[in-house]
Structures are given as C-alpha cells and as structure tokens.
C-alpha cells in the first residue's frame, strides 16, 4: 500500500512538472514569430489599432441619421394663469341707450360701470407628450475631413506596430545568435577540457615511467583548472543569455528552449556581396510611418482651411401632446393634438478673432516639421546603410582571419603534441600551444557573433529583417 502511494505521488509530481514546463524547439524565424505574438508592447499597439478601427466606425456614425425619442408627463399643482381684463361697461351702455332707470328713478349712466382683472388659465393640470426627432448632417468640415482621414489614421496605427516589430526582430536576432554561438563555444570548450584531461592522464603515465617531471603535471593541472573555470563561467553566462532570450520572445522563464537554426558562414558571405541598388526608402517602416503622418498633417491643414465653410444639417421633429383636467373621470376626456416640423439649419461663424487663421498657420508649421523629420530620417538611413555595409565587410574579413588562425593554432597544437609525445618537445611548448588554440577559438566565436550582429544591422538598414 505504501509503495502504491509513493508511486502515485511520483507520477503526479512528474505530471505537474510536464504541464508546468514546456520545451520549445525554435528556429530564429519561429523565435521572431513567438516574440511578435507575445511581447506586450506589440500587443498594446495592436490594441491601439483595434481601437482606431472602432473610432473610424464612430466617424462613419456621425454621417448617419441621428434619431432620438423623448417622452414627458407632468401635473400642474398650480396651473399657470394670466390676468384677463373684465368690465360691465358694455352692459351700462345698452341700459343707458334704452333709457332704463334705477330704483330711485334716475337714468342709468355709463359712469356707474366698473373695471376689474380676472385670473384665467389656458393650461390643463395633467399633460403628456412624446416625440421623435431625426437629424441628418449634410455638411460639416471637421466631420468631412475626419471621414477622409480615417484610413490614414488606421495606417498610422499599423505603422507604429510595424516599427515596434522591427525593433523586436532586431532584439530577437541578437539574443538568439548570442545563445547559439555560446552553445557552439561551449561544445568546443568541453572538447578542449576533455583533450586536456586526456593529456593530463597521459602525462601522469609518463611521469610514472620517468619520462615527465612533476612540474609538467602541475602545469597541466593549472591549465585544466583554468579551462574548467572558463567553462563554468560560460555555463553561467549561457543561462543568463537563455533567460534574456526567453524574456525577449515573451515566454516563461521555466520553459526550455532548443535552438534549431544552424550557423552558416556562407550565408554571411553571400549577404556581403549582395547589392542594394534598388533600395526604396519606403521599405523602411519609419519612412512609411512618416509618409502617413505627412498625409494626416496635410488633411489637418485642409480641415482648418475648410472651417470657414458653413455647416448644414436637415432635421425633422414629430410630437404628440395630450392634456386633461385634474379629475380622472369619463366626463373629462383627454385632448390630444400633434405637432410636426421639418427644416434645414445652416451655421456660419462670421468672426472668431482670427483663431482659425492661427490654426491654419500652426498646421502649416506642423507639416514643415514632418517634412524635416522625413529628410532627417532618410539621411540617417543612408548613414546606417553605409555603416552597416562596411561593418559587415569588416566583420567577415575578421571572421576569415580568425578561422584561418584557429585552423593554424590547431595545426600547431597537434604538431607540438606529437613532438612532446616523441620526447622532442617540452610541456611548456605544449601548454603554450593549447593556450593559443583556446585564444584563437575565443577570437573566432567573437568574430562569428560580430558577423551575425552586423548581418542583423544590415538587413534592418535595408528594411528586410
């Protein structure tokens, strides 16, 4: 029973470990795709793009009929009243004309008439009304320009995404190749350590037979220790590099990465001889973004210029009203009536203190700034391409030299080792040859990394990363 529980717990532990940790086999292209899907900055910019899509729909909605409904019911606690004049003058005029006399026998005169004011109300206490209004915008300059600019603003949002993606691609390439080259360097360093351990063992046998000195054993031990230390440092650095790559592509640190891309020196050589005579500045997302900004700034200028044009709108209203006395009885029926009107409204500003004129001037200056930024970016791209091309050529020249140096150092080490084993060379010469071989290997891997960094910078400069 106890064994069963232990086995169940063990299976559960490994199941949790399997679900918690994911092994990702990634080429450099797949690493870029993963980063573009996971990096929060890209996600937020894509959300901004979606927000702009909704804003564009909002602009379209402004050009559609706007329909509103309203209803109201009210009861007057005190109905509004007006002072209505009242007089019996006309009655006295008739009596005087007919010669009518009062009780004392005196003729009735109009001087006996009176004048007064009587409060009357023309409102029923209980009132209800409901209505529908329809407004259709015919022309409004800012809405008209916003309707024209909606696609440009969406392109601007997409341009921001593309520029950010270029930045992420560059970071991923550098981080990926850094790990890839460090892995290759680790493999070579492990082979070097194995070679030194074998040499140490061989020296031990030679020492036991009297063909080597104790000093030789101590020297090789120092070299083995130094190589082991270098390997430990490389392992620590490699762990950090893997962590940085995971962060760059937006995956959890607990995941494991397996890099599938192979290093190819010929790829770098082919890239170096590639010509770029047909380069178009629009291949760079920064330029495309500024071109879109230029279009939008021009529309902004047009918007302020068109602000002098009057706005026009059509409207229709229908209302149904009802009135009733306070007594809710069949003897007091509702009085219903309807009102309806249709029309066109035109609004124009005659004088605004030259505010629109100042806004037109500001928009013109803003357009000039975009032109200046576009010229500056193109000039920087020219410099970036020139530097990237030369840096790539220099990196490849250095890589070729370091490859030949490494091959030569390996040849020297092999020859020195044979001499030592034949008793014709010293341990000092052998260890010195090994040190030079390790140094040449380190120089080669640094040159290889510089080459891939230069490749990344060159592809970015021509907009093909």
C-alpha positions as CSV (number, residue, x, y, z in Angstrom):
1,X,0.0,0.0,0.0
2,X,2.8,2.4,0.9
3,X,4.6,1.6,-2.4
4,X,1.4,2.4,-4.3
5,X,1.0,5.8,-2.6
6,X,4.6,6.6,-3.4
7,X,4.2,5.6,-7.0
8,X,1.1,7.7,-7.3
9,X,2.8,10.8,-5.8
10,X,5.8,10.3,-8.1
11,X,3.6,10.1,-11.2
12,X,1.6,13.2,-10.0
13,X,4.9,15.1,-9.5
14,X,6.2,14.3,-13.0
15,X,2.8,15.1,-14.5
16,X,2.8,18.5,-12.8
17,X,6.3,19.1,-14.0
18,X,5.4,18.2,-17.5
19,X,2.5,20.6,-17.5
20,X,4.4,23.4,-15.8
21,X,7.3,23.3,-18.1
22,X,7.2,23.5,-21.9
23,X,10.0,22.6,-24.3
24,X,10.2,24.9,-27.3
25,X,12.1,23.9,-30.4
26,X,12.6,27.2,-32.2
27,X,14.3,28.4,-35.3
28,X,15.3,32.1,-35.4
29,X,12.2,32.7,-37.6
30,X,9.9,30.9,-35.2
31,X,11.5,32.8,-32.3
32,X,10.6,36.1,-34.1
33,X,7.1,34.9,-34.7
34,X,6.7,33.9,-31.0
35,X,8.0,37.3,-29.9
36,X,5.6,39.2,-32.1
37,X,2.8,37.2,-30.6
38,X,3.8,37.5,-27.0
39,X,5.6,40.9,-26.4
40,X,3.2,43.2,-24.5
41,X,4.4,46.3,-26.4
42,X,3.3,44.8,-29.7
43,X,0.0,43.6,-28.1
44,X,-0.8,47.1,-26.9
45,X,0.0,48.6,-30.3
46,X,-2.3,46.1,-31.9
47,X,-5.0,47.0,-29.4
48,X,-4.4,50.7,-30.4
49,X,-5.0,49.6,-34.0
50,X,-8.3,47.9,-33.0
51,X,-9.3,51.0,-31.0
52,X,-8.7,53.1,-34.1
53,X,-10.9,50.7,-36.1
54,X,-13.7,51.4,-33.7
55,X,-13.0,55.2,-33.8
56,X,-13.3,55.0,-37.6
57,X,-16.7,53.4,-37.3
58,X,-17.6,56.2,-34.8
59,X,-16.7,58.8,-37.5
60,X,-18.9,56.9,-40.0
61,X,-21.7,57.0,-37.5
62,X,-21.6,60.8,-37.5
63,X,-22.6,60.9,-41.2
64,X,-25.7,58.7,-40.5
65,X,-29.1,60.0,-39.3
66,X,-29.4,60.7,-35.6
67,X,-32.7,59.6,-34.3
68,X,-33.9,60.5,-30.8
69,X,-37.1,59.8,-28.8
70,X,-38.4,61.8,-25.8
71,X,-41.4,61.5,-23.6
72,X,-42.7,63.5,-20.6
73,X,-45.6,63.6,-18.3
74,X,-46.4,66.4,-15.9
75,X,-49.1,67.5,-13.4
76,X,-49.5,71.2,-12.5
77,X,-50.1,71.6,-8.8
78,X,-50.9,75.2,-9.7
79,X,-51.7,75.9,-13.3
80,X,-50.1,79.0,-14.9
81,X,-52.5,82.0,-15.0
82,X,-52.8,85.3,-16.8
83,X,-54.6,88.4,-15.8
84,X,-57.5,88.9,-18.1
85,X,-59.4,92.3,-18.1
86,X,-63.1,92.3,-17.2
87,X,-65.7,95.2,-17.4
88,X,-69.5,95.7,-17.4
89,X,-69.2,99.0,-19.5
90,X,-71.0,97.5,-22.5
91,X,-74.0,96.5,-20.4
92,X,-74.3,100.0,-18.9
93,X,-74.1,101.4,-22.5
94,X,-77.1,99.4,-23.5
95,X,-79.1,100.3,-20.4
96,X,-78.3,104.0,-20.9
97,X,-79.3,103.9,-24.6
98,X,-82.6,102.2,-23.7
99,X,-83.3,104.8,-21.0
100,X,-83.5,102.4,-18.2
101,X,-83.7,103.9,-14.7
102,X,-82.5,102.7,-11.4
103,X,-84.7,102.1,-8.3
104,X,-84.5,105.8,-7.4
105,X,-85.8,106.8,-10.8
106,X,-82.5,108.1,-12.0
107,X,-81.3,107.3,-15.6
108,X,-78.6,104.6,-15.6
109,X,-75.2,106.1,-16.7
110,X,-72.1,104.5,-18.1
111,X,-70.3,106.2,-15.2
112,X,-71.6,103.5,-13.0
113,X,-69.8,100.8,-14.9
114,X,-66.8,99.0,-13.2
115,X,-63.4,97.6,-14.5
116,X,-61.6,94.6,-13.0
117,X,-58.9,91.9,-13.7
118,X,-59.7,88.2,-13.6
119,X,-57.2,85.3,-13.4
120,X,-57.6,82.8,-16.1
121,X,-55.5,79.6,-17.0
122,X,-55.2,78.2,-20.5
123,X,-53.4,75.0,-19.3
124,X,-54.9,71.7,-18.2
125,X,-53.4,70.3,-15.0
126,X,-52.4,67.0,-16.5
127,X,-50.1,67.0,-19.6
128,X,-48.3,64.3,-21.5
129,X,-46.2,64.4,-24.6
130,X,-43.9,62.2,-26.7
131,X,-41.9,62.9,-29.8
132,X,-39.3,61.7,-32.3
133,X,-36.6,63.8,-33.8
134,X,-34.4,63.0,-36.8
135,X,-31.3,65.0,-37.6
136,X,-29.1,64.4,-40.7
137,X,-25.8,66.1,-41.0
138,X,-25.4,67.4,-44.6
139,X,-22.0,69.0,-44.3
140,X,-19.6,69.8,-41.5
141,X,-15.9,70.4,-42.4
142,X,-14.3,68.6,-39.5
143,X,-16.5,65.5,-39.9
144,X,-15.9,65.6,-43.7
145,X,-12.1,65.6,-43.1
146,X,-12.3,63.0,-40.4
147,X,-14.1,60.8,-42.8
148,X,-11.3,61.2,-45.3
149,X,-8.6,60.7,-42.7
150,X,-9.9,57.5,-41.1
151,X,-7.9,55.2,-43.3
152,X,-4.8,57.3,-42.9
153,X,-5.1,57.2,-39.1
154,X,-5.5,53.4,-39.3
155,X,-2.4,53.2,-41.4
156,X,-0.6,55.3,-38.8
157,X,-1.6,52.8,-36.1
158,X,-0.4,49.9,-38.2
159,X,2.8,51.8,-38.9
160,X,3.5,52.1,-35.2
161,X,3.1,48.3,-35.0
162,X,5.5,47.7,-37.9
163,X,8.2,50.0,-36.4
164,X,7.9,48.3,-33.0
165,X,8.1,44.9,-34.7
166,X,11.3,45.8,-36.4
167,X,12.8,46.7,-33.0
168,X,11.7,43.4,-31.6
169,X,13.0,41.4,-34.6
170,X,16.4,43.0,-34.1
171,X,16.5,42.2,-30.4
172,X,15.4,38.6,-31.0
173,X,18.1,38.0,-33.7
174,X,20.8,39.3,-31.5
175,X,19.7,37.4,-28.4
176,X,19.1,34.2,-30.5
177,X,22.5,34.2,-32.2
178,X,24.2,35.1,-28.9
179,X,22.9,31.9,-27.3
180,X,23.5,29.8,-30.5
181,X,27.2,30.9,-30.7
182,X,27.7,30.4,-26.9
183,X,26.3,26.9,-27.3
184,X,28.8,26.2,-30.0
185,X,31.6,27.7,-28.0
186,X,30.6,25.6,-25.0
187,X,30.8,22.4,-27.1
188,X,34.3,23.4,-28.3
189,X,35.3,24.2,-24.7
190,X,34.0,20.9,-23.4
191,X,36.1,19.2,-26.1
192,X,39.1,21.2,-25.1
193,X,38.6,20.2,-21.4
194,X,38.3,16.6,-22.5
195,X,41.5,16.9,-24.5
196,X,43.4,18.4,-21.6
197,X,42.1,15.8,-19.2
198,X,43.4,13.1,-21.6
199,X,46.7,14.9,-21.9
200,X,46.9,15.1,-18.1
201,X,46.3,11.4,-17.9
202,X,48.9,10.7,-20.5
203,X,51.4,12.9,-18.6
204,X,50.6,11.0,-15.4
205,X,51.6,7.8,-17.1
206,X,54.7,9.3,-18.5
207,X,55.6,10.7,-15.0
208,X,55.1,7.3,-13.5
209,X,57.5,5.8,-16.1
210,X,60.0,8.6,-15.5
211,X,59.6,10.4,-18.8
212,X,57.9,13.5,-17.3
213,X,58.6,15.9,-14.5
214,X,56.3,16.8,-11.6
215,X,56.4,20.4,-12.8
216,X,54.7,19.2,-16.1
217,X,51.9,17.6,-14.1
218,X,51.4,20.8,-12.1
219,X,51.4,23.0,-15.2
220,X,48.8,20.8,-16.9
221,X,46.7,20.8,-13.7
222,X,46.7,24.6,-13.7
223,X,45.6,24.6,-17.4
224,X,42.8,22.1,-16.6
225,X,41.6,24.2,-13.7
226,X,41.6,27.4,-15.8
227,X,39.7,25.7,-18.6
228,X,37.1,24.3,-16.1
229,X,36.7,27.8,-14.6
230,X,36.2,29.2,-18.1
231,X,33.6,26.5,-18.8
232,X,31.8,27.3,-15.5
233,X,31.7,31.0,-16.4
234,X,30.4,30.2,-19.9
235,X,27.6,28.0,-18.4
236,X,26.6,30.8,-16.1
237,X,26.6,33.3,-18.9
238,X,24.7,30.9,-21.1
239,X,22.0,30.6,-18.5
240,X,21.7,34.4,-18.4
241,X,21.6,34.5,-22.2
242,X,18.8,31.9,-22.3
243,X,16.9,33.9,-19.7
244,X,17.3,37.1,-21.8
245,X,16.1,35.3,-25.0
246,X,13.1,34.0,-23.2
247,X,12.2,37.4,-21.9
248,X,12.8,38.9,-25.4
249,X,10.4,36.4,-27.1
250,X,7.9,36.6,-24.2
251,X,7.9,33.1,-22.9
252,X,8.0,31.9,-19.2
253,X,11.5,31.5,-17.7
254,X,10.6,27.9,-16.6
255,X,10.3,26.9,-20.2
256,X,13.2,25.2,-22.0
257,X,14.4,26.4,-25.4
258,X,16.0,24.3,-28.1
259,X,17.6,26.3,-30.9
260,X,17.0,24.7,-34.3
261,X,18.8,27.2,-36.6
262,X,22.3,26.2,-37.8
263,X,25.2,28.6,-38.0
264,X,26.2,29.1,-41.7
265,X,29.3,31.2,-42.6
266,X,28.4,31.1,-46.3
267,X,25.1,32.9,-45.6
268,X,27.1,35.8,-44.2
269,X,29.4,35.8,-47.3
270,X,26.5,35.8,-49.7
271,X,24.9,38.7,-47.9
272,X,28.2,40.7,-48.1
273,X,28.3,40.5,-51.9
274,X,24.6,41.4,-52.3
275,X,23.9,44.7,-53.9
276,X,21.3,47.1,-52.8
277,X,21.0,49.5,-55.8
278,X,17.2,49.2,-55.9
279,X,16.6,50.3,-52.3
280,X,13.4,52.2,-51.8
281,X,13.1,54.3,-48.6
282,X,9.5,53.1,-48.3
283,X,11.0,49.7,-47.4
284,X,11.8,51.2,-44.1
285,X,8.8,51.3,-41.8
286,X,10.0,54.5,-40.2
287,X,9.7,56.3,-43.6
288,X,6.3,54.7,-44.3
289,X,5.1,55.9,-40.9
290,X,6.3,59.5,-41.6
291,X,4.7,59.5,-45.0
292,X,1.4,58.6,-43.4
293,X,1.9,61.3,-40.8
294,X,2.6,63.7,-43.6
295,X,-0.8,62.8,-45.3
296,X,-2.6,63.2,-42.0
297,X,-0.9,66.6,-41.3
298,X,-2.0,67.8,-44.8
299,X,-5.6,66.7,-44.0
300,X,-5.4,68.6,-40.7
301,X,-4.4,71.7,-42.6
302,X,-7.3,71.2,-45.0
303,X,-9.6,70.8,-42.0
304,X,-8.7,74.2,-40.7
305,X,-9.0,75.8,-44.1
306,X,-12.4,74.3,-44.6
307,X,-13.6,75.6,-41.2
308,X,-14.7,78.8,-43.0
309,X,-17.4,76.9,-44.9
310,X,-20.8,76.9,-43.2
311,X,-22.2,73.7,-41.7
312,X,-25.6,72.4,-42.9
313,X,-28.0,69.9,-41.4
314,X,-31.5,68.7,-42.0
315,X,-34.0,68.0,-39.2
316,X,-37.4,66.5,-38.7
317,X,-39.5,66.5,-35.5
318,X,-42.8,65.0,-34.6
319,X,-44.6,65.4,-31.2
320,X,-47.8,64.1,-29.8
321,X,-49.3,66.0,-26.9
322,X,-52.2,65.4,-24.5
323,X,-54.0,67.5,-21.9
324,X,-56.6,66.7,-19.3
325,X,-58.2,68.2,-16.3
326,X,-57.3,67.0,-12.9
327,X,-60.5,65.0,-12.4
328,X,-59.8,61.5,-13.8
329,X,-63.4,60.7,-14.8
330,X,-65.1,59.9,-18.1
331,X,-66.6,63.3,-18.1
332,X,-63.1,64.9,-18.5
333,X,-61.7,63.3,-21.7
334,X,-58.1,63.8,-23.0
335,X,-57.4,66.4,-25.5
336,X,-54.8,65.2,-28.0
337,X,-53.0,67.2,-30.7
338,X,-49.9,66.7,-32.8
339,X,-47.1,69.0,-34.0
340,X,-44.5,68.3,-36.7
341,X,-41.8,70.3,-38.4
342,X,-39.1,69.8,-41.0
343,X,-36.2,72.1,-41.9
344,X,-32.6,72.8,-42.7
345,X,-30.2,74.6,-40.4
346,X,-27.1,76.5,-41.6
347,X,-24.5,77.8,-39.2
348,X,-21.5,80.0,-40.1
349,X,-19.1,81.9,-38.0
350,X,-18.6,85.5,-39.2
351,X,-15.7,86.5,-37.0
352,X,-13.7,84.4,-34.5
353,X,-10.9,86.7,-33.6
354,X,-8.6,85.2,-36.3
355,X,-8.5,81.9,-34.4
356,X,-9.0,79.7,-37.5
357,X,-6.3,81.7,-39.3
358,X,-3.8,81.0,-36.5
359,X,-4.7,77.3,-36.5
360,X,-4.1,77.2,-40.3
361,X,-0.6,78.7,-39.7
362,X,0.1,76.1,-36.9
363,X,-0.9,73.3,-39.2
364,X,1.4,74.6,-42.0
365,X,4.3,74.7,-39.5
366,X,3.4,71.1,-38.3
367,X,3.6,70.0,-41.9
368,X,7.0,71.6,-42.3
369,X,8.2,69.7,-39.2
370,X,7.1,66.4,-40.7
371,X,9.0,67.2,-43.9
372,X,12.1,68.0,-41.9
373,X,11.8,64.7,-39.9
374,X,11.4,62.8,-43.1
375,X,14.6,64.3,-44.6
376,X,16.5,63.7,-41.3
377,X,15.3,60.0,-41.2
378,X,16.3,59.4,-44.8
379,X,19.8,60.9,-44.1
380,X,20.2,58.7,-41.1
381,X,19.1,55.7,-43.1
382,X,21.8,56.5,-45.7
383,X,24.4,56.6,-42.9
384,X,23.0,53.5,-41.3
385,X,23.3,51.5,-44.5
386,X,26.8,52.7,-45.2
387,X,28.0,51.9,-41.7
388,X,26.1,48.5,-41.7
389,X,27.6,47.5,-45.1
390,X,31.2,48.4,-44.0
391,X,30.7,46.8,-40.6
392,X,29.5,43.6,-42.3
393,X,32.5,43.6,-44.7
394,X,34.9,44.2,-41.8
395,X,33.3,41.5,-39.7
396,X,33.6,39.0,-42.5
397,X,37.2,39.9,-43.1
398,X,37.9,39.4,-39.4
399,X,35.9,36.1,-39.3
400,X,38.0,34.8,-42.2
401,X,41.2,35.7,-40.4
402,X,40.1,34.1,-37.2
403,X,39.0,31.0,-39.0
404,X,42.5,30.6,-40.5
405,X,44.1,31.5,-37.2
406,X,42.1,28.8,-35.4
407,X,43.0,26.2,-38.0
408,X,46.6,27.2,-37.8
409,X,46.6,27.1,-34.0
410,X,45.0,23.6,-34.1
411,X,47.8,22.5,-36.5
412,X,50.5,24.0,-34.3
413,X,49.0,22.2,-31.2
414,X,48.8,18.9,-33.0
415,X,52.4,19.1,-34.2
416,X,53.6,20.2,-30.7
417,X,51.7,17.4,-29.1
418,X,53.4,14.8,-31.4
419,X,56.8,16.3,-30.6
420,X,56.1,16.2,-26.9
421,X,54.9,12.6,-27.1
422,X,58.0,11.7,-29.0
423,X,60.2,13.3,-26.4
424,X,61.3,16.1,-28.7
425,X,59.3,19.0,-27.1
426,X,58.7,20.4,-23.7
427,X,55.5,20.6,-21.7
428,X,55.8,24.4,-21.8
429,X,55.6,24.4,-25.6
430,X,52.6,22.1,-25.5
431,X,50.6,24.2,-22.9
432,X,51.5,27.4,-24.7
433,X,50.2,25.9,-28.0
434,X,47.0,24.9,-26.2
435,X,46.6,28.4,-24.7
436,X,47.0,29.9,-28.2
437,X,44.4,27.4,-29.6
438,X,41.9,28.4,-26.9
439,X,42.6,32.1,-27.6
440,X,42.1,31.6,-31.3
441,X,38.8,29.7,-30.7
442,X,37.6,32.5,-28.4
443,X,38.5,35.1,-31.1
444,X,36.7,33.1,-33.7
445,X,33.5,32.9,-31.8
446,X,33.6,36.6,-31.0
447,X,34.2,37.3,-34.7
448,X,31.3,35.0,-35.6
449,X,28.9,36.8,-33.2
450,X,30.1,40.2,-34.6
451,X,29.3,38.9,-38.1
452,X,25.7,37.9,-37.2
453,X,25.2,41.2,-35.4
454,X,26.5,43.0,-38.5
455,X,24.1,40.9,-40.6
456,X,21.2,41.9,-38.5
457,X,22.1,45.5,-38.6
458,X,22.5,45.4,-42.4
459,X,19.2,43.6,-43.0
460,X,17.5,46.2,-40.8
461,X,19.1,49.1,-42.7
462,X,17.6,47.9,-46.0
463,X,14.2,47.0,-44.5
464,X,14.5,43.2,-45.0
465,X,15.0,42.0,-41.4
